[in-house]
């Protein structure tokens, strides 16, 4: 099963219509994205909870790391730089944190509210190497921008 981004975007928009609570939005996005594509093995959020510190938020899949500093890993790099991290081979990423030994590739996107405040990062792991494309990154980034513009 490959993700149908148009349907996914419409479904998430309908489910989150009128919602402003960040955790509720994160839970809904994590669930819908996770179940939209077989490549997505772990799908979830790491929330900014203190300066330079991410803590696990709503997610789907096996366990994740509980705390990630901005200075470490793919999620930390996305939070620190504000840039999407598209990693085809996690073993080749010099500072990868192995929260799960099955992860082979990763896509991490910064999440901001309408005011531009960094709320956290959205992390998608795959047990397949080179599982993510630039199109995945662009389409998911658009969904996140639309959804979290509502967050307070």
N, CA, C and O atoms as a GROMACS GRO file, in nm:
protein
  608
    1UNK      N    1   0.085  -0.119   0.000
    1UNK     CA    2   0.000   0.000   0.000
    1UNK      C    3   0.089   0.124   0.000
    1UNK      O    4   0.175   0.140   0.087
    2UNK      N    5   0.068   0.211  -0.096
    2UNK     CA    6   0.141   0.338  -0.106
    2UNK      C    7   0.044   0.451  -0.070
    2UNK      O    8  -0.074   0.447  -0.106
    3UNK      N    9   0.095   0.550  -0.001
    3UNK     CA   10   0.012   0.660   0.047
    3UNK      C   11  -0.054   0.737  -0.069
    3UNK      O   12   0.009   0.765  -0.171
    4UNK      N   13  -0.182   0.770  -0.050
    4UNK     CA   14  -0.256   0.857  -0.140
    4UNK      C   15  -0.261   0.992  -0.069
    4UNK      O   16  -0.346   1.014   0.017
    5UNK      N   17  -0.171   1.080  -0.105
    5UNK     CA   18  -0.157   1.206  -0.031
    5UNK      C   19  -0.279   1.296  -0.038
    5UNK      O   20  -0.309   1.367   0.058
    6UNK      N   21  -0.351   1.294  -0.148
    6UNK     CA   22  -0.470   1.377  -0.157
    6UNK      C   23  -0.575   1.331  -0.056
    6UNK      O   24  -0.632   1.413   0.016
    7UNK      N   25  -0.600   1.202  -0.050
    7UNK     CA   26  -0.696   1.148   0.046
    7UNK      C   27  -0.647   1.169   0.189
    7UNK      O   28  -0.725   1.208   0.276
    8UNK      N   29  -0.519   1.143   0.213
    8UNK     CA   30  -0.463   1.162   0.348
    8UNK      C   31  -0.480   1.305   0.394
    8UNK      O   32  -0.522   1.330   0.507
    9UNK      N   33  -0.448   1.400   0.308
    9UNK     CA   34  -0.460   1.541   0.341
    9UNK      C   35  -0.605   1.579   0.372
    9UNK      O   36  -0.632   1.649   0.470
   10UNK      N   37  -0.697   1.533   0.290
   10UNK     CA   38  -0.839   1.562   0.312
   10UNK      C   39  -0.891   1.499   0.442
   10UNK      O   40  -0.966   1.562   0.516
   11UNK      N   41  -0.849   1.376   0.469
   11UNK     CA   42  -0.892   1.308   0.591
   11UNK      C   43  -0.842   1.381   0.714
   11UNK      O   44  -0.918   1.405   0.808
   12UNK      N   45  -0.713   1.416   0.715
   12UNK     CA   46  -0.657   1.485   0.831
   12UNK      C   47  -0.722   1.622   0.847
   12UNK      O   48  -0.750   1.663   0.960
   13UNK      N   49  -0.746   1.693   0.738
   13UNK     CA   50  -0.812   1.824   0.747
   13UNK      C   51  -0.951   1.811   0.809
   13UNK      O   52  -0.989   1.892   0.893
   14UNK      N   53  -1.025   1.709   0.768
   14UNK     CA   54  -1.160   1.688   0.822
   14UNK      C   55  -1.155   1.651   0.970
   14UNK      O   56  -1.234   1.702   1.050
   15UNK      N   57  -1.063   1.563   1.007
   15UNK     CA   58  -1.054   1.517   1.145
   15UNK      C   59  -1.007   1.627   1.241
   15UNK      O   60  -1.043   1.626   1.359
   16UNK      N   61  -0.926   1.720   1.192
   16UNK     CA   62  -0.869   1.823   1.279
   16UNK      C   63  -0.942   1.957   1.268
   16UNK      O   64  -0.903   2.054   1.332
   17UNK      N   65  -1.046   1.962   1.188
   17UNK     CA   66  -1.121   2.087   1.169
   17UNK      C   67  -1.168   2.143   1.303
   17UNK      O   68  -1.238   2.075   1.378
   18UNK      N   69  -1.129   2.265   1.333
   18UNK     CA   70  -1.172   2.331   1.456
   18UNK      C   71  -1.087   2.298   1.578
   18UNK      O   72  -1.107   2.358   1.683
   19UNK      N   73  -0.995   2.204   1.566
   19UNK     CA   74  -0.911   2.165   1.680
   19UNK      C   75  -0.788   2.254   1.688
   19UNK      O   76  -0.724   2.282   1.586
   20UNK      N   77  -0.753   2.300   1.808
   20UNK     CA   78  -0.636   2.384   1.828
   20UNK      C   79  -0.536   2.323   1.926
   20UNK      O   80  -0.424   2.373   1.938
   21UNK      N   81  -0.575   2.218   1.997
   21UNK     CA   82  -0.487   2.157   2.095
   21UNK      C   83  -0.373   2.082   2.024
   21UNK      O   84  -0.398   1.994   1.941
   22UNK      N   85  -0.251   2.116   2.057
   22UNK     CA   86  -0.134   2.060   1.988
   22UNK      C   87  -0.126   1.908   2.003
   22UNK      O   88  -0.099   1.839   1.905
   23UNK      N   89  -0.148   1.856   2.123
   23UNK     CA   90  -0.136   1.712   2.144
   23UNK      C   91  -0.245   1.636   2.068
   23UNK      O   92  -0.218   1.531   2.010
   24UNK      N   93  -0.366   1.689   2.066
   24UNK     CA   94  -0.474   1.626   1.990
   24UNK      C   95  -0.441   1.625   1.841
   24UNK      O   96  -0.466   1.526   1.772
   25UNK      N   97  -0.387   1.734   1.791
   25UNK     CA   98  -0.348   1.741   1.650
   25UNK      C   99  -0.237   1.640   1.620
   25UNK      O  100  -0.241   1.571   1.519
   26UNK      N  101  -0.137   1.634   1.708
   26UNK     CA  102  -0.026   1.540   1.690
   26UNK      C  103  -0.076   1.395   1.689
   26UNK      O  104  -0.034   1.316   1.604
   27UNK      N  105  -0.163   1.362   1.782
   27UNK     CA  106  -0.214   1.224   1.791
   27UNK      C  107  -0.288   1.185   1.663
   27UNK      O  108  -0.271   1.074   1.613
   28UNK      N  109  -0.368   1.276   1.612
   28UNK     CA  110  -0.446   1.248   1.491
   28UNK      C  111  -0.355   1.232   1.369
   28UNK      O  112  -0.371   1.138   1.291
   29UNK      N  113  -0.260   1.324   1.353
   29UNK     CA  114  -0.167   1.317   1.240
   29UNK      C  115  -0.084   1.189   1.247
   29UNK      O  116  -0.069   1.119   1.146
   30UNK      N  117  -0.030   1.157   1.364
   30UNK     CA  118   0.054   1.036   1.378
   30UNK      C  119  -0.024   0.912   1.338
   30UNK      O  120   0.027   0.826   1.265
   31UNK      N  121  -0.147   0.901   1.384
   31UNK     CA  122  -0.229   0.784   1.354
   31UNK      C  123  -0.259   0.774   1.204
   31UNK      O  124  -0.239   0.669   1.143
   32UNK      N  125  -0.306   0.882   1.147
   32UNK     CA  126  -0.346   0.878   1.006
   32UNK      C  127  -0.227   0.855   0.912
   32UNK      O  128  -0.238   0.778   0.818
   33UNK      N  129  -0.116   0.922   0.938
   33UNK     CA  130   0.001   0.904   0.852
   33UNK      C  131   0.055   0.762   0.868
   33UNK      O  132   0.089   0.697   0.769
   34UNK      N  133   0.062   0.713   0.990
   34UNK     CA  134   0.117   0.579   1.015
   34UNK      C  135   0.043   0.471   0.937
   34UNK      O  136   0.104   0.381   0.881
   35UNK      N  137  -0.089   0.481   0.935
   35UNK     CA  138  -0.170   0.377   0.870
   35UNK      C  139  -0.192   0.400   0.721
   35UNK      O  140  -0.264   0.325   0.657
   36UNK      N  141  -0.128   0.505   0.665
   36UNK     CA  142  -0.150   0.538   0.524
   36UNK      C  143  -0.053   0.468   0.430
   36UNK      O  144  -0.073   0.471   0.308
   37UNK      N  145   0.053   0.407   0.483
   37UNK     CA  146   0.156   0.351   0.395
   37UNK      C  147   0.233   0.242   0.468
   37UNK      O  148   0.273   0.260   0.583
   38UNK      N  149   0.254   0.130   0.402
   38UNK     CA  150   0.326   0.018   0.463
   38UNK      C  151   0.474   0.048   0.491
   38UNK      O  152   0.537  -0.021   0.570
   39UNK      N  153   0.528   0.151   0.426
   39UNK     CA  154   0.668   0.187   0.450
   39UNK      C  155   0.687   0.248   0.589
   39UNK      O  156   0.798   0.245   0.643
   40UNK      N  157   0.581   0.301   0.646
   40UNK     CA  158   0.591   0.376   0.770
   40UNK      C  159   0.584   0.280   0.889
   40UNK      O  160   0.477   0.232   0.926
   41UNK      N  161   0.701   0.252   0.948
   41UNK     CA  162   0.714   0.154   1.056
   41UNK      C  163   0.693   0.217   1.194
   41UNK      O  164   0.636   0.154   1.283
   42UNK      N  165   0.738   0.340   1.211
   42UNK     CA  166   0.720   0.417   1.335
   42UNK      C  167   0.691   0.560   1.293
   42UNK      O  168   0.763   0.617   1.211
   43UNK      N  169   0.587   0.616   1.350
   43UNK     CA  170   0.542   0.749   1.308
   43UNK      C  171   0.504   0.827   1.432
   43UNK      O  172   0.413   0.786   1.505
   44UNK      N  173   0.570   0.939   1.458
   44UNK     CA  174   0.534   1.013   1.577
   44UNK      C  175   0.606   1.146   1.592
   44UNK      O  176   0.686   1.187   1.508
   45UNK      N  177   0.573   1.210   1.702
   45UNK     CA  178   0.623   1.344   1.731
   45UNK      C  179   0.717   1.342   1.850
   45UNK      O  180   0.700   1.266   1.945
   46UNK      N  181   0.816   1.428   1.842
   46UNK     CA  182   0.897   1.465   1.957
   46UNK      C  183   0.871   1.612   1.981
   46UNK      O  184   0.892   1.695   1.892
   47UNK      N  185   0.824   1.646   2.102
   47UNK     CA  186   0.782   1.781   2.136
   47UNK      C  187   0.896   1.859   2.202
   47UNK      O  188   0.974   1.803   2.279
   48UNK      N  189   0.904   1.989   2.172
   48UNK     CA  190   0.998   2.076   2.242
   48UNK      C  191   0.941   2.098   2.382
   48UNK      O  192   0.831   2.152   2.397
   49UNK      N  193   1.016   2.055   2.486
   49UNK     CA  194   0.967   2.067   2.624
   49UNK      C  195   1.055   2.158   2.710
   49UNK      O  196   1.015   2.197   2.819
   50UNK      N  197   1.172   2.191   2.660
   50UNK     CA  198   1.265   2.280   2.729
   50UNK      C  199   1.364   2.329   2.623
   50UNK      O  200   1.366   2.276   2.512
   51UNK      N  201   1.444   2.429   2.655
   51UNK     CA  202   1.541   2.474   2.556
   51UNK      C  203   1.630   2.357   2.510
   51UNK      O  204   1.689   2.286   2.592
   52UNK      N  205   1.638   2.340   2.378
   52UNK     CA  206   1.726   2.239   2.318
   52UNK      C  207   1.693   2.095   2.358
   52UNK      O  208   1.781   2.009   2.359
   53UNK      N  209   1.564   2.068   2.392
   53UNK     CA  210   1.528   1.934   2.438
   53UNK      C  211   1.393   1.889   2.381
   53UNK      O  212   1.293   1.960   2.389
   54UNK      N  213   1.394   1.769   2.322
   54UNK     CA  214   1.273   1.706   2.269
   54UNK      C  215   1.233   1.590   2.359
   54UNK      O  216   1.319   1.518   2.411
   55UNK      N  217   1.102   1.572   2.378
   55UNK     CA  218   1.050   1.459   2.452
   55UNK      C  219   0.941   1.393   2.367
   55UNK      O  220   0.868   1.461   2.295
   56UNK      N  221   0.933   1.262   2.377
   56UNK     CA  222   0.839   1.186   2.294
   56UNK      C  223   0.696   1.236   2.314
   56UNK      O  224   0.655   1.270   2.425
   57UNK      N  225   0.623   1.240   2.205
   57UNK     CA  226   0.483   1.279   2.206
   57UNK      C  227   0.398   1.168   2.148
   57UNK      O  228   0.441   1.052   2.147
   58UNK      N  229   0.282   1.200   2.099
   58UNK     CA  230   0.196   1.097   2.040
   58UNK      C  231   0.266   1.026   1.925
   58UNK      O  232   0.331   1.089   1.841
   59UNK      N  233   0.253   0.892   1.923
   59UNK     CA  234   0.316   0.814   1.816
   59UNK      C  235   0.242   0.684   1.793
   59UNK      O  236   0.156   0.644   1.872
   60UNK      N  237   0.277   0.618   1.683
   60UNK     CA  238   0.225   0.486   1.645
   60UNK      C  239   0.346   0.398   1.615
   60UNK      O  240   0.442   0.444   1.554
   61UNK      N  241   0.340   0.273   1.657
   61UNK     CA  242   0.449   0.180   1.634
   61UNK      C  243   0.508   0.136   1.766
   61UNK      O  244   0.448   0.156   1.872
   62UNK      N  245   0.626   0.074   1.760
   62UNK     CA  246   0.693   0.028   1.882
   62UNK      C  247   0.742   0.144   1.966
   62UNK      O  248   0.712   0.260   1.938
   63UNK      N  249   0.818   0.111   2.070
   63UNK     CA  250   0.868   0.216   2.159
   63UNK      C  251   0.960   0.312   2.084
   63UNK      O  252   1.017   0.278   1.980
   64UNK      N  253   0.974   0.431   2.137
   64UNK     CA  254   1.066   0.530   2.082
   64UNK      C  255   1.157   0.579   2.193
   64UNK      O  256   1.138   0.545   2.310
   65UNK      N  257   1.256   0.658   2.158
   65UNK     CA  258   1.340   0.722   2.259
   65UNK      C  259   1.253   0.820   2.338
   65UNK      O  260   1.165   0.885   2.280
   66UNK      N  261   1.276   0.830   2.466
   66UNK     CA  262   1.194   0.919   2.547
   66UNK      C  263   1.238   1.065   2.537
   66UNK      O  264   1.155   1.155   2.533
   67UNK      N  265   1.369   1.087   2.534
   67UNK     CA  266   1.424   1.222   2.533
   67UNK      C  267   1.535   1.230   2.430
   67UNK      O  268   1.621   1.142   2.422
   68UNK      N  269   1.533   1.337   2.350
   68UNK     CA  270   1.638   1.360   2.250
   68UNK      C  271   1.682   1.506   2.259
   68UNK      O  272   1.601   1.596   2.239
   69UNK      N  273   1.809   1.529   2.288
   69UNK     CA  274   1.858   1.668   2.284
   69UNK      C  275   1.872   1.716   2.140
   69UNK      O  276   1.893   1.635   2.049
   70UNK      N  277   1.860   1.846   2.119
   70UNK     CA  278   1.876   1.903   1.985
   70UNK      C  279   2.013   1.868   1.927
   70UNK      O  280   2.030   1.868   1.805
   71UNK      N  281   2.109   1.840   2.011
   71UNK     CA  282   2.247   1.815   1.967
   71UNK      C  283   2.270   1.674   1.915
   71UNK      O  284   2.381   1.643   1.871
   72UNK      N  285   2.168   1.586   1.920
   72UNK     CA  286   2.190   1.446   1.883
   72UNK      C  287   2.088   1.395   1.784
   72UNK      O  288   1.972   1.434   1.787
   73UNK      N  289   2.132   1.308   1.696
   73UNK     CA  290   2.044   1.232   1.609
   73UNK      C  291   1.977   1.310   1.498
   73UNK      O  292   1.998   1.431   1.480
   74UNK      N  293   1.896   1.238   1.423
   74UNK     CA  294   1.824   1.296   1.310
   74UNK      C  295   1.717   1.393   1.359
   74UNK      O  296   1.700   1.501   1.302
   75UNK      N  297   1.644   1.354   1.464
   75UNK     CA  298   1.541   1.443   1.518
   75UNK      C  299   1.603   1.571   1.574
   75UNK      O  300   1.550   1.680   1.552
   76UNK      N  301   1.714   1.556   1.645
   76UNK     CA  302   1.783   1.674   1.696
   76UNK      C  303   1.830   1.765   1.585
   76UNK      O  304   1.822   1.887   1.597
   77UNK      N  305   1.879   1.706   1.475
   77UNK     CA  306   1.925   1.786   1.360
   77UNK      C  307   1.809   1.865   1.299
   77UNK      O  308   1.826   1.982   1.264
   78UNK      N  309   1.692   1.802   1.287
   78UNK     CA  310   1.575   1.872   1.232
   78UNK      C  311   1.534   1.988   1.322
   78UNK      O  312   1.501   2.096   1.274
   79UNK      N  313   1.535   1.965   1.453
   79UNK     CA  314   1.498   2.070   1.548
   79UNK      C  315   1.602   2.182   1.549
   79UNK      O  316   1.568   2.300   1.550
   80UNK      N  317   1.728   2.144   1.548
   80UNK     CA  318   1.839   2.239   1.558
   80UNK      C  319   1.849   2.327   1.433
   80UNK      O  320   1.870   2.448   1.444
   81UNK      N  321   1.835   2.267   1.314
   81UNK     CA  322   1.855   2.341   1.189
   81UNK      C  323   1.725   2.398   1.132
   81UNK      O  324   1.728   2.491   1.052
   82UNK      N  325   1.610   2.342   1.175
   82UNK     CA  326   1.483   2.384   1.118
   82UNK      C  327   1.462   2.330   0.978
   82UNK      O  328   1.374   2.377   0.906
   83UNK      N  329   1.543   2.231   0.938
   83UNK     CA  330   1.535   2.176   0.803
   83UNK      C  331   1.490   2.030   0.806
   83UNK      O  332   1.518   1.956   0.900
   84UNK      N  333   1.419   1.992   0.700
   84UNK     CA  334   1.375   1.853   0.683
   84UNK      C  335   1.499   1.765   0.672
   84UNK      O  336   1.595   1.799   0.602
   85UNK      N  337   1.495   1.651   0.740
   85UNK     CA  338   1.603   1.553   0.733
   85UNK      C  339   1.551   1.429   0.661
   85UNK      O  340   1.464   1.358   0.712
   86UNK      N  341   1.604   1.404   0.542
   86UNK     CA  342   1.567   1.288   0.462
   86UNK      C  343   1.690   1.196   0.460
   86UNK      O  344   1.788   1.224   0.391
   87UNK      N  345   1.682   1.087   0.537
   87UNK     CA  346   1.798   1.001   0.558
   87UNK      C  347   1.772   0.863   0.497
   87UNK      O  348   1.698   0.784   0.554
   88UNK      N  349   1.834   0.835   0.381
   88UNK     CA  350   1.810   0.707   0.313
   88UNK      C  351   1.872   0.588   0.386
   88UNK      O  352   1.824   0.475   0.371
   89UNK      N  353   1.979   0.612   0.464
   89UNK     CA  354   2.048   0.504   0.535
   89UNK      C  355   2.091   0.557   0.672
   89UNK      O  356   2.188   0.632   0.682
   90UNK      N  357   2.018   0.518   0.777
   90UNK     CA  358   2.048   0.571   0.910
   90UNK      C  359   2.189   0.533   0.957
   90UNK      O  360   2.249   0.606   1.037
   91UNK      N  361   2.240   0.422   0.910
   91UNK     CA  362   2.375   0.380   0.951
   91UNK      C  363   2.482   0.474   0.896
   91UNK      O  364   2.593   0.482   0.950
   92UNK      N  365   2.450   0.546   0.789
   92UNK     CA  366   2.544   0.641   0.730
   92UNK      C  367   2.531   0.781   0.792
   92UNK      O  368   2.611   0.869   0.761
   93UNK      N  369   2.431   0.802   0.877
   93UNK     CA  370   2.413   0.930   0.946
   93UNK      C  371   2.499   0.925   1.071
   93UNK      O  372   2.471   0.847   1.162
   94UNK      N  373   2.602   1.008   1.077
   94UNK     CA  374   2.706   0.993   1.179
   94UNK      C  375   2.655   0.998   1.323
   94UNK      O  376   2.716   0.937   1.411
   95UNK      N  377   2.547   1.066   1.347
   95UNK     CA  378   2.500   1.083   1.485
   95UNK      C  379   2.362   1.019   1.507
   95UNK      O  380   2.289   1.062   1.596
   96UNK      N  381   2.328   0.919   1.428
   96UNK     CA  382   2.197   0.855   1.441
   96UNK      C  383   2.181   0.791   1.578
   96UNK      O  384   2.272   0.726   1.628
   97UNK      N  385   2.064   0.811   1.639
   97UNK     CA  386   2.029   0.746   1.764
   97UNK      C  387   1.940   0.628   1.730
   97UNK      O  388   1.833   0.646   1.671
   98UNK      N  389   1.982   0.508   1.764
   98UNK     CA  390   1.905   0.388   1.731
   98UNK      C  391   1.802   0.360   1.840
   98UNK      O  392   1.827   0.285   1.934
   99UNK      N  393   1.685   0.423   1.826
   99UNK     CA  394   1.575   0.395   1.920
   99UNK      C  395   1.519   0.256   1.892
   99UNK      O  396   1.470   0.189   1.983
  100UNK      N  397   1.526   0.213   1.767
  100UNK     CA  398   1.483   0.079   1.728
  100UNK      C  399   1.587   0.022   1.632
  100UNK      O  400   1.628   0.089   1.537
  101UNK      N  401   1.629  -0.100   1.656
  101UNK     CA  402   1.732  -0.161   1.572
  101UNK      C  403   1.681  -0.194   1.432
  101UNK      O  404   1.761  -0.220   1.342
  102UNK      N  405   1.548  -0.194   1.412
  102UNK     CA  406   1.493  -0.228   1.280
  102UNK      C  407   1.491  -0.109   1.183
  102UNK      O  408   1.472  -0.128   1.063
  103UNK      N  409   1.511   0.013   1.233
  103UNK     CA  410   1.504   0.132   1.148
  103UNK      C  411   1.619   0.134   1.048
  103UNK      O  412   1.735   0.120   1.086
  104UNK      N  413   1.585   0.153   0.919
  104UNK     CA  414   1.684   0.159   0.811
  104UNK      C  415   1.690   0.298   0.748
  104UNK      O  416   1.796   0.342   0.705
  105UNK      N  417   1.575   0.367   0.741
  105UNK     CA  418   1.572   0.502   0.684
  105UNK      C  419   1.474   0.588   0.763
  105UNK      O  420   1.389   0.536   0.836
  106UNK      N  421   1.488   0.720   0.748
  106UNK     CA  422   1.413   0.810   0.834
  106UNK      C  423   1.383   0.941   0.762
  106UNK      O  424   1.462   0.990   0.682
  107UNK      N  425   1.266   0.996   0.794
  107UNK     CA  426   1.225   1.127   0.746
  107UNK      C  427   1.178   1.206   0.868
  107UNK      O  428   1.085   1.163   0.938
  108UNK      N  429   1.241   1.320   0.894
  108UNK     CA  430   1.205   1.402   1.010
  108UNK      C  431   1.181   1.545   0.963
  108UNK      O  432   1.263   1.604   0.892
  109UNK      N  433   1.066   1.599   1.005
  109UNK     CA  434   1.028   1.733   0.962
  109UNK      C  435   1.002   1.822   1.084
  109UNK      O  436   0.934   1.781   1.178
  110UNK      N  437   1.056   1.944   1.084
  110UNK     CA  438   1.025   2.039   1.191
  110UNK      C  439   0.876   2.075   1.186
  110UNK      O  440   0.816   2.080   1.079
  111UNK      N  441   0.817   2.099   1.302
  111UNK     CA  442   0.676   2.134   1.313
  111UNK      C  443   0.666   2.270   1.382
  111UNK      O  444   0.714   2.288   1.494
  112UNK      N  445   0.603   2.364   1.313
  112UNK     CA  446   0.588   2.500   1.367
  112UNK      C  447   0.442   2.540   1.368
  112UNK      O  448   0.362   2.493   1.286
  113UNK      N  449   0.407   2.628   1.461
  113UNK     CA  450   0.271   2.683   1.459
  113UNK      C  451   0.269   2.805   1.367
  113UNK      O  452   0.370   2.840   1.307
  114UNK      N  453   0.154   2.868   1.356
  114UNK     CA  454   0.138   2.981   1.263
  114UNK      C  455   0.231   3.097   1.297
  114UNK      O  456   0.269   3.174   1.209
  115UNK      N  457   0.268   3.110   1.425
  115UNK     CA  458   0.358   3.217   1.467
  115UNK      C  459   0.505   3.183   1.439
  115UNK      O  460   0.594   3.266   1.462
  116UNK      N  461   0.530   3.062   1.389
  116UNK     CA  462   0.666   3.022   1.358
  116UNK      C  463   0.739   2.956   1.474
  116UNK      O  464   0.857   2.923   1.461
  117UNK      N  465   0.672   2.937   1.586
  117UNK     CA  466   0.734   2.873   1.702
  117UNK      C  467   0.752   2.723   1.675
  117UNK      O  468   0.659   2.656   1.630
  118UNK      N  469   0.872   2.672   1.703
  118UNK     CA  470   0.900   2.530   1.686
  118UNK      C  471   0.828   2.452   1.796
  118UNK      O  472   0.856   2.469   1.915
  119UNK      N  473   0.733   2.366   1.755
  119UNK     CA  474   0.657   2.284   1.850
  119UNK      C  475   0.726   2.150   1.873
  119UNK      O  476   0.712   2.090   1.979
  120UNK      N  477   0.799   2.105   1.771
  120UNK     CA  478   0.865   1.977   1.780
  120UNK      C  479   0.904   1.930   1.642
  120UNK      O  480   0.918   2.009   1.549
  121UNK      N  481   0.920   1.797   1.630
  121UNK     CA  482   0.951   1.737   1.501
  121UNK      C  483   0.860   1.617   1.479
  121UNK      O  484   0.816   1.552   1.574
  122UNK      N  485   0.832   1.589   1.353
  122UNK     CA  486   0.754   1.473   1.314
  122UNK      C  487   0.851   1.373   1.252
  122UNK      O  488   0.919   1.402   1.154
  123UNK      N  489   0.856   1.256   1.310
  123UNK     CA  490   0.955   1.154   1.275
  123UNK      C  491   0.884   1.033   1.214
  123UNK      O  492   0.792   0.977   1.274
  124UNK      N  493   0.929   0.993   1.096
  124UNK     CA  494   0.878   0.871   1.033
  124UNK      C  495   0.998   0.780   1.007
  124UNK      O  496   1.093   0.819   0.939
  125UNK      N  497   0.992   0.660   1.063
  125UNK     CA  498   1.098   0.561   1.044
  125UNK      C  499   1.045   0.451   0.954
  125UNK      O  500   0.925   0.422   0.953
  126UNK      N  501   1.137   0.390   0.879
  126UNK     CA  502   1.102   0.275   0.797
  126UNK      C  503   1.203   0.164   0.820
  126UNK      O  504   1.322   0.190   0.840
  127UNK      N  505   1.154   0.041   0.815
  127UNK     CA  506   1.244  -0.074   0.824
  127UNK      C  507   1.301  -0.109   0.687
  127UNK      O  508   1.371  -0.209   0.672
  128UNK      N  509   1.270  -0.026   0.588
  128UNK     CA  510   1.323  -0.043   0.452
  128UNK      C  511   1.430   0.064   0.426
  128UNK      O  512   1.411   0.179   0.465
  129UNK      N  513   1.540   0.028   0.361
  129UNK     CA  514   1.638   0.131   0.326
  129UNK      C  515   1.582   0.223   0.217
  129UNK      O  516   1.503   0.181   0.133
  130UNK      N  517   1.624   0.349   0.221
  130UNK     CA  518   1.587   0.447   0.118
  130UNK      C  519   1.437   0.447   0.089
  130UNK      O  520   1.395   0.446  -0.026
  131UNK      N  521   1.357   0.448   0.196
  131UNK     CA  522   1.212   0.434   0.182
  131UNK      C  523   1.141   0.564   0.144
  131UNK      O  524   1.029   0.560   0.093
  132UNK      N  525   1.205   0.678   0.168
  132UNK     CA  526   1.136   0.805   0.152
  132UNK      C  527   1.188   0.885   0.034
  132UNK      O  528   1.306   0.878  -0.002
  133UNK      N  529   1.097   0.962  -0.027
  133UNK     CA  530   1.131   1.045  -0.141
  133UNK      C  531   1.114   1.193  -0.107
  133UNK      O  532   1.058   1.228  -0.004
  134UNK      N  533   1.165   1.276  -0.195
  134UNK     CA  534   1.144   1.421  -0.180
  134UNK      C  535   0.995   1.452  -0.185
  134UNK      O  536   0.948   1.542  -0.116
  135UNK      N  537   0.919   1.377  -0.265
  135UNK     CA  538   0.775   1.398  -0.270
  135UNK      C  539   0.711   1.369  -0.135
  135UNK      O  540   0.624   1.444  -0.090
  136UNK      N  541   0.753   1.260  -0.068
  136UNK     CA  542   0.702   1.232   0.066
  136UNK      C  543   0.728   1.351   0.158
  136UNK      O  544   0.638   1.398   0.228
  137UNK      N  545   0.851   1.399   0.156
  137UNK     CA  546   0.888   1.512   0.242
  137UNK      C  547   0.802   1.634   0.212
  137UNK      O  548   0.749   1.697   0.304
  138UNK      N  549   0.788   1.668   0.086
  138UNK     CA  550   0.711   1.787   0.047
  138UNK      C  551   0.563   1.773   0.083
  138UNK      O  552   0.503   1.867   0.135
  139UNK      N  553   0.505   1.658   0.055
  139UNK     CA  554   0.361   1.639   0.081
  139UNK      C  555   0.331   1.636   0.230
  139UNK      O  556   0.231   1.693   0.274
  140UNK      N  557   0.416   1.571   0.307
  140UNK     CA  558   0.393   1.565   0.452
  140UNK      C  559   0.419   1.702   0.514
  140UNK      O  560   0.348   1.742   0.607
  141UNK      N  561   0.518   1.773   0.464
  141UNK     CA  562   0.544   1.908   0.514
  141UNK      C  563   0.423   1.998   0.493
  141UNK      O  564   0.389   2.078   0.580
  142UNK      N  565   0.357   1.986   0.378
  142UNK     CA  566   0.237   2.065   0.350
  142UNK      C  567   0.124   2.030   0.447
  142UNK      O  568   0.056   2.119   0.497
  143UNK      N  569   0.104   1.901   0.474
  143UNK     CA  570   0.002   1.858   0.570
  143UNK      C  571   0.032   1.918   0.708
  143UNK      O  572  -0.057   1.971   0.773
  144UNK      N  573   0.158   1.909   0.751
  144UNK     CA  574   0.195   1.961   0.883
  144UNK      C  575   0.174   2.112   0.891
  144UNK      O  576   0.124   2.163   0.992
  145UNK      N  577   0.210   2.183   0.786
  145UNK     CA  578   0.191   2.329   0.783
  145UNK      C  579   0.043   2.363   0.796
  145UNK      O  580   0.006   2.452   0.872
  146UNK      N  581  -0.041   2.293   0.721
  146UNK     CA  582  -0.186   2.319   0.726
  146UNK      C  583  -0.245   2.289   0.863
  146UNK      O  584  -0.324   2.367   0.916
  147UNK      N  585  -0.206   2.176   0.920
  147UNK     CA  586  -0.264   2.133   1.048
  147UNK      C  587  -0.216   2.222   1.163
  147UNK      O  588  -0.298   2.269   1.242
  148UNK      N  589  -0.086   2.246   1.172
  148UNK     CA  590  -0.032   2.315   1.290
  148UNK      C  591  -0.042   2.465   1.282
  148UNK      O  592  -0.004   2.534   1.377
  149UNK      N  593  -0.093   2.518   1.171
  149UNK     CA  594  -0.127   2.660   1.166
  149UNK      C  595  -0.240   2.689   1.264
  149UNK      O  596  -0.259   2.804   1.305
  150UNK      N  597  -0.316   2.585   1.301
  150UNK     CA  598  -0.430   2.598   1.393
  150UNK      C  599  -0.386   2.587   1.539
  150UNK      O  600  -0.460   2.626   1.629
  151UNK      N  601  -0.265   2.535   1.564
  151UNK     CA  602  -0.221   2.505   1.700
  151UNK      C  603  -0.196   2.631   1.782
  151UNK      O  604  -0.153   2.734   1.730
  152UNK      N  605  -0.226   2.619   1.909
  152UNK     CA  606  -0.201   2.733   2.000
  152UNK      C  607  -0.089   2.700   2.096
  152UNK      O  608  -0.054   2.783   2.180
   0.00000   0.00000   0.00000
